[in-house]
Amino acid sequence: MAHEPYLTYDEILKRQLPRAFGTMVKPVGSACNLDCKYCYYLDKESIYGGREPRMSDELLESYIRQYIEGNRVDTVTFTWHGGEPMLAGLDFYRRAVALQRKYACGKRIENSLQTNATLIDREWCDFLKEHNFLVGVSIDGPQSIHDGNRLDKGGRPTFGRVMQAIELMRRTGVEFNTMSTINRLSEGRGREVYLFLKSIGSRFMQFMPVVEYTCRETPGSRPHIVPPHTPGSTLGEWSVSPRAFGDFMCDIFDEWIVNDVGRCYVQLFDVALAQWYGVRPALCAFCDTCGDSLVVEHNGDIYSCDHFVYPEYRLGNLADTTLLEAFASRRQADFGAAKHNRLPDECIKCRYYFACRGECPKHRFDRTAAGEEHLNALCEGYKAFFRHAEPYMRYMADLLRAKQPPARVMLWARQRMGY
């Protein structure tokens, strides 16, 4: 696919319309009952002076009305996030569901909620099941990996509580998937993590590589996640190395491609297949531009992206800027176009540019051998994965073009791997 050297504001607007936009809403901001070492959102409390109140009922209603009205599509999906969104309380979500019904105007409403799962009990499960919430559970893998970073405010491990919640959701029929970080403790354990997640009932898995820079405000204080190249910052000790990230995903892929195609879904594999098949992937990090999903904070502040909640990326507040105005603004268009326009030449010439497209801007803080800025810090790992998966992706894409199920690749993969 030819690369356009520069995208203008008008070109971005043409690409947006009549596309729907998403929001990730933070009803309690960064407030959380956990103190995960690598969390990029806990530090956002400093933006609000350490005060993290729950979203007011009036603001909740304004957000729900604007979001439904602003989306010119038949289905509107709400994504409740944090911090820990369950800290808002069950009554908050009962009001939210009632308001969604009030303003739906014939549209289908869907809800997803990303949680650390430590607060889930039977009452929560009954509500989530009744209203068809999709629950994303943050769990990094077996206990030795999970409890290495995901501790509560008292420094206590959380694995046991998460597993109890997952078992309760399984018994009560609550639909859930898993979000797992790939961090230093995960290195060399891809297949193990994958088989563990399968064993607990996850059939849709998201894997998020952790590469972050930190600095301490005072000696002995909790390291704060900061933008790369912040003076005095260093790479977080939990960060995964590029090659280890690639090996992790290759190990999972080798298990999945011979046993689980069509049975289990791994987000990166779905994205890669979409790229080889020639359709737009469902994950913004692998699209040509970004900016399709806004963040709404507990006080109504609107930001360009969940990973860019910094003052310079604030687009306004629901009190003075509608969600649709923020989404269609010049500043948001420029933010989205920068993903494309700042790519180094080395990326454009890369064999796997069509599959990667530079990935997420939050990871683009390295330099190329020629000294160009904005190279993805995980580039080596992504190249290794795409190179490893390429024959199978081509085979599955050909199956789709022939209107055959991609799962037919498994027999071919077993033969190719010498099973």
C-alpha positions in Angstrom: 0.0 0.0 0.0 1.4 3.4 -1.0 2.4 5.7 1.9 1.0 9.2 1.9 3.9 11.4 3.0 1.6 13.8 5.0 -2.0 13.8 6.1 -3.8 17.1 6.3 -6.7 18.2 8.6 -9.2 17.9 5.8 -8.0 14.4 4.9 -8.4 13.3 8.5 -12.0 14.7 8.6 -12.9 12.8 5.5 -11.6 9.6 7.1 -13.6 10.2 10.3 -17.0 10.7 8.8 -19.4 9.0 9.3 -17.2 6.8 11.5 -18.3 6.2 15.1 -16.0 7.3 17.9 -15.3 5.6 21.2 -14.8 6.8 24.7 -13.1 5.4 27.7 -14.7 6.9 30.8 -13.0 7.1 34.2 -15.9 7.4 36.7 -13.4 7.6 39.7 -10.4 8.9 37.8 -7.2 7.1 38.8 -8.5 6.0 42.2 -7.7 2.3 42.7 -7.5 -0.2 45.6 -4.4 -1.7 44.0 -0.9 -0.3 43.7 0.5 -2.1 40.6 4.1 -1.2 40.1 3.8 -0.5 36.3 0.4 1.3 36.4 0.5 4.4 34.1 -2.7 5.8 35.5 -2.2 6.0 39.2 -0.1 9.1 38.9 -2.9 11.0 37.2 -4.2 12.0 40.6 -1.5 14.7 40.6 -3.3 16.5 37.8 -6.3 16.9 40.1 -4.4 17.8 43.3 -4.8 14.3 44.7 -8.6 14.6 44.8 -10.4 11.8 43.0 -14.1 12.1 43.6 -16.7 10.0 41.8 -18.4 11.3 38.7 -21.5 13.2 39.7 -25.0 12.1 38.7 -25.4 15.3 36.6 -22.2 14.8 34.8 -22.9 11.1 34.3 -26.2 12.0 32.6 -24.6 14.6 30.4 -21.8 12.2 29.3 -24.3 9.4 28.5 -26.6 11.7 26.5 -23.7 13.3 24.5 -22.1 10.0 23.8 -25.2 8.4 22.4 -26.3 11.4 20.5 -22.8 12.0 19.1 -22.5 8.5 17.6 -24.4 8.2 14.3 -24.4 4.4 14.4 -26.8 1.7 15.5 -24.6 0.3 18.3 -22.9 2.4 21.0 -20.4 0.8 23.3 -19.5 2.2 26.7 -16.1 1.4 28.1 -15.8 1.9 31.9 -12.2 2.1 33.0 -9.9 3.4 35.7 -8.2 3.3 38.1 -10.7 0.8 39.4 -14.1 1.6 38.0 -16.0 -0.6 40.5 -15.0 1.9 43.2 -17.9 4.0 41.9 -20.3 1.5 43.4 -23.1 -0.7 42.1 -25.7 2.0 42.4 -23.7 4.3 40.1 -23.9 1.6 37.3 -27.6 1.1 38.0 -28.1 4.8 37.3 -25.9 4.5 34.2 -27.9 1.7 32.8 -31.2 3.6 33.4 -29.8 6.7 31.7 -28.7 4.6 28.8 -32.2 3.3 28.3 -33.5 6.9 28.6 -31.3 8.3 25.8 -30.9 5.2 23.6 -33.4 6.4 21.0 -33.6 2.9 19.4 -29.8 2.4 19.4 -28.3 -0.8 20.8 -26.3 -0.1 23.9 -23.3 -2.3 25.0 -21.1 -2.1 28.1 -17.6 -3.3 28.9 -15.8 -2.8 32.2 -12.1 -3.2 32.8 -11.4 -4.3 36.4 -8.8 -5.8 38.7 -11.7 -8.0 39.8 -10.9 -7.9 43.5 -14.2 -6.2 44.4 -16.5 -8.7 42.5 -19.0 -10.5 44.6 -22.4 -12.2 43.9 -24.3 -9.0 43.8 -22.0 -7.5 41.2 -22.2 -10.7 39.2 -26.0 -10.7 39.2 -26.0 -7.1 37.9 -23.3 -7.7 35.3 -25.1 -10.8 34.0 -28.5 -9.1 33.9 -27.2 -6.2 31.9 -24.8 -8.2 29.6 -21.7 -6.4 30.7 -18.5 -7.7 29.1 -15.9 -7.8 31.9 -12.2 -7.4 31.2 -10.2 -8.9 34.0 -6.6 -7.7 34.5 -4.5 -10.8 35.3 -0.9 -11.2 34.2 -0.7 -15.0 34.3 0.1 -17.6 37.0 0.6 -16.4 40.6 4.4 -16.0 40.4 4.0 -13.5 37.5 0.8 -11.8 38.7 1.7 -11.1 42.3 5.1 -9.8 41.3 3.6 -6.5 40.3 -0.1 -6.5 41.1 -0.3 -5.8 44.8 -2.9 -3.9 46.8 -2.4 -0.7 48.8 -1.2 -2.7 51.7 1.4 -4.5 49.7 -0.5 -7.7 49.8 -0.8 -10.1 46.8 -4.1 -10.2 44.8 -3.9 -13.4 42.7 -6.2 -15.4 45.1 -8.9 -12.7 45.1 -8.8 -12.4 41.3 -9.1 -16.2 40.9 -12.1 -16.3 43.3 -13.8 -13.6 41.2 -13.2 -15.4 37.9 -14.6 -18.6 39.4 -17.7 -16.7 40.6 -18.2 -15.1 37.1 -17.9 -18.5 35.5 -20.5 -20.0 37.8 -22.9 -17.1 37.3 -22.5 -16.8 33.5 -20.8 -13.4 33.4 -18.9 -13.0 30.1 -15.3 -12.0 30.7 -12.0 -11.8 28.8 -8.5 -11.1 30.0 -6.0 -8.3 29.8 -2.4 -9.3 30.6 0.7 -7.2 30.6 3.9 -8.5 29.2 6.6 -7.4 31.6 10.0 -8.4 32.8 8.6 -11.3 34.9 6.8 -12.6 31.8 9.9 -13.0 29.7 10.4 -16.6 28.4 7.0 -17.7 29.7 4.6 -17.0 26.8 3.2 -20.5 26.3 2.9 -21.0 30.1 0.8 -17.8 30.4 -1.4 -18.7 27.4 -2.1 -22.2 28.7 -2.9 -20.7 32.2 -5.3 -18.2 30.8 -7.1 -20.9 28.8 -7.3 -23.0 31.9 -9.2 -20.3 33.8 -11.8 -19.9 31.0 -10.4 -17.0 29.0 -11.3 -17.3 25.3 -10.3 -13.8 24.3 -6.9 -12.5 25.4 -5.3 -9.1 25.1 -1.5 -8.8 25.8 -0.1 -5.4 26.5 3.7 -4.9 26.5 4.9 -2.7 29.3 7.7 -0.3 28.4 7.7 2.8 30.6 10.0 5.5 31.9 9.9 6.5 35.5 11.3 9.0 37.9 11.0 9.5 41.7 9.8 12.8 43.1 11.7 12.2 46.3 14.1 9.4 47.4 12.2 6.3 48.4 8.9 7.5 46.9 6.9 5.4 44.4 8.3 5.8 40.9 6.1 7.9 38.7 5.4 7.0 35.1 6.6 9.9 33.0 6.8 10.6 29.2 10.0 9.3 27.7 13.0 11.6 27.7 11.8 13.4 30.8 14.9 14.7 32.5 16.1 12.3 35.2 13.9 9.4 34.0 15.0 5.8 33.6 13.5 2.8 32.0 11.1 1.1 34.5 12.6 -2.1 36.0 9.5 -4.0 35.0 9.7 -3.1 31.3 9.9 -6.0 28.8 12.8 -6.1 26.4 11.9 -5.8 22.7 13.2 -9.3 21.7 11.6 -10.9 24.8 8.3 -9.4 23.8 8.6 -10.8 20.3 9.6 -14.3 21.6 6.7 -14.2 24.1 4.1 -13.6 21.3 5.8 -16.2 19.0 5.6 -18.8 21.7 1.9 -18.2 22.2 1.4 -18.2 18.4 3.0 -21.6 18.0 0.5 -23.1 20.5 -2.5 -21.2 19.1 -1.9 -21.9 15.4 -1.9 -25.7 15.8 -4.7 -26.0 18.4 -6.9 -23.0 19.0 -7.7 -21.1 15.8 -11.4 -20.4 15.9 -11.6 -21.5 19.6 -9.5 -18.8 21.3 -8.9 -15.3 20.2 -5.7 -13.3 20.8 -6.0 -9.6 19.9 -2.6 -9.3 18.2 -3.3 -12.3 16.0 -6.7 -10.9 15.0 -5.1 -7.6 14.1 -2.4 -9.2 12.1 -4.8 -11.3 10.1 -6.9 -8.2 9.4 -3.8 -6.5 8.0 -2.8 -9.5 5.8 -6.4 -9.8 4.6 -6.6 -6.1 3.8 -9.3 -4.8 6.1 -9.0 -2.1 8.8 -8.0 -3.7 12.2 -10.1 -3.2 15.2 -7.2 -1.9 17.3 -6.2 1.8 16.9 -2.5 1.1 17.6 -2.2 -0.7 14.2 -4.2 1.8 12.1 -2.6 4.4 9.9 -3.9 7.2 12.2 -5.3 7.2 15.8 -7.6 9.5 17.8 -10.9 7.6 17.4 -11.3 7.0 21.2 -11.5 9.9 23.7 -11.0 9.7 27.4 -13.5 11.3 29.8 -12.3 11.9 33.3 -14.4 11.9 36.5 -14.8 15.7 36.4 -15.7 15.8 32.7 -12.3 16.7 31.3 -11.8 15.2 27.8 -8.4 13.9 26.6 -7.1 12.7 23.3 -6.2 9.2 24.5 -5.9 7.0 27.6 -2.1 7.0 27.3 -1.9 10.8 26.8 -3.7 12.2 29.8 -1.4 15.1 30.2 -2.4 18.8 30.3 -1.2 19.4 26.7 -3.7 16.8 25.4 -6.8 18.1 27.2 -9.4 18.9 24.6 -11.9 20.6 26.9 -14.6 19.7 29.5 -18.1 18.4 29.0 -19.4 21.6 30.5 -18.1 23.6 27.6 -17.2 21.1 24.8 -19.4 18.3 23.5 -17.8 14.9 22.9 -18.6 15.3 19.2 -16.9 18.7 19.1 -13.8 17.3 20.8 -13.7 14.3 18.4 -14.0 16.5 15.3 -11.7 19.2 16.6 -8.5 20.3 14.8 -6.4 19.4 17.8 -7.7 15.8 17.8 -7.3 15.5 14.1 -3.7 16.7 14.4 -3.1 14.2 17.3 -4.4 11.4 15.2 -2.4 12.4 12.0 0.8 12.7 14.0 0.9 8.9 14.3 1.3 8.8 10.5 3.2 12.0 9.8 6.0 11.4 12.4 7.0 7.9 11.2 10.7 7.7 10.4 11.6 6.7 6.8 12.9 3.4 8.1 9.4 2.4 9.1 7.9 3.4 5.7 10.5 1.2 4.0 10.0 -1.8 6.3 8.5 -5.0 4.9 6.0 -5.1 7.8 4.9 -1.5 7.8 1.5 -2.5 6.5 1.0 -4.8 9.6 2.6 -2.5 12.2 2.1 1.1 11.0 4.4 2.2 13.8 2.2 0.7 16.5 1.1 3.0 19.4 2.7 6.4 19.7 3.2 5.8 23.4 6.0 3.4 22.5 7.7 5.5 19.8 10.6 7.0 21.7 13.6 5.3 20.1 15.9 6.4 17.3 16.7 4.6 14.1 20.3 3.7 13.2 20.3 6.8 11.0 19.3 8.9 14.0 15.6 9.5 13.1 13.2 10.0 16.0 9.9 8.2 16.8 11.0 4.6 16.2 8.9 2.2 18.2 10.8 0.8 21.2 9.4 -2.6 20.5 10.3 -2.6 16.8 12.7 -5.6 17.1 10.0 -7.7 18.8 7.2 -6.8 16.3 9.5 -7.6 13.4 10.3 -11.0 14.9 6.6 -11.8 15.5 5.4 -10.7 12.0 8.2 -12.6 10.3 7.4 -15.7 12.3 3.6 -15.5 11.7 3.8 -14.4 8.1 3.3 -17.9 6.3 0.3 -18.7 8.5 -1.2 -15.3 8.1 -0.9 -15.5 4.3 -2.5 -19.0 4.4 -5.4 -17.8 6.6 -6.0 -14.7 4.4 -6.2 -17.0 1.4 -8.7 -19.2 3.2 -10.9 -16.1 3.9 -10.7 -15.0 0.3 -11.9 -18.5 -0.7 -14.7 -18.1 1.9 -13.2 -20.9 4.0 -12.8 -20.8 7.8 -9.3 -19.8 9.0 -9.3 -22.7 11.4 -8.4 -24.9 8.4 -4.9 -23.6 8.8 -4.3 -25.8 11.8 -3.8 -29.0 9.8 -1.4 -27.3 7.5 0.5 -25.7 10.5 0.8 -29.1 12.2 2.3 -30.6 9.0 4.6 -27.6 8.5 5.9 -27.8 12.1 6.4 -31.6 11.9 3.7 -32.7 14.3 
